[in-house]
Amino acid sequence: MRWGIIADVHANVEALRAVLEDARGRVDRWWFLGDAVGRGPSPVDVLKILREIVSLRHWQVGNHDLYVVGRLSQNRLNPRDRMTLEDHEHWLRRERLRAKERTWSWWRWCRQVWHSGRVRPQCLEVRGRVDVWLVHAVLDETNERCAGVGNSTYLMPWDIVDGEPHARIQWSRLLERRRDGRG
């Protein structure tokens, strides 16, 4: 089984199509690690493609996904991102999705699927030898949600937090989760 990982598409359907074209014949299944929407011009087209190729079991959400459905405050976003997310919300509310003889909105689907339960890092054991962590952002110290979701920080390997490299702190947290059986 050959897995592909897609993240941070940000409504850029051309980039998504280019990645899928490049991976044709080399990827059997896909993981999506969040941020389908935000910044780009085509949120609905991106969702249509992702929904076709990614099982919901392999779908995490990102901070922009949570912003657009109102599960995360947009107060700290820059005005351009806020305006784009409002446009994306409008398009998601307007577009309809056909599923089993019913018609319902992409908005309803996003509200059902994009919640904090899909933010958790997941650890996959590959052939009993290697752990692979799938995360959208970094772990928050207080509630173990993604810090990118909780406080808009990102993991930069050169960042120092309390005298310790940020990447090393995050790695320790992931190992702790694995030992505790939370991965």
Secondary structure, 3 states (H helix, E strand, C coil): CCEEEECCCCCCHHHHHHHHHHHCCCCCEEEEECCCCCCCCCHHHHHHHHHHHCCHHHEECCHHHHHHCCCCCCCCCCHHHHHHHHHHHHHHHHCEEEECCEEEEHHHHHHHHCCHHHCCCEEEEECCCEEEEECCCCECCCCCCEHHHHCCCCCCCCCEECCEEHHHHHHHHHHHHHHCCCC
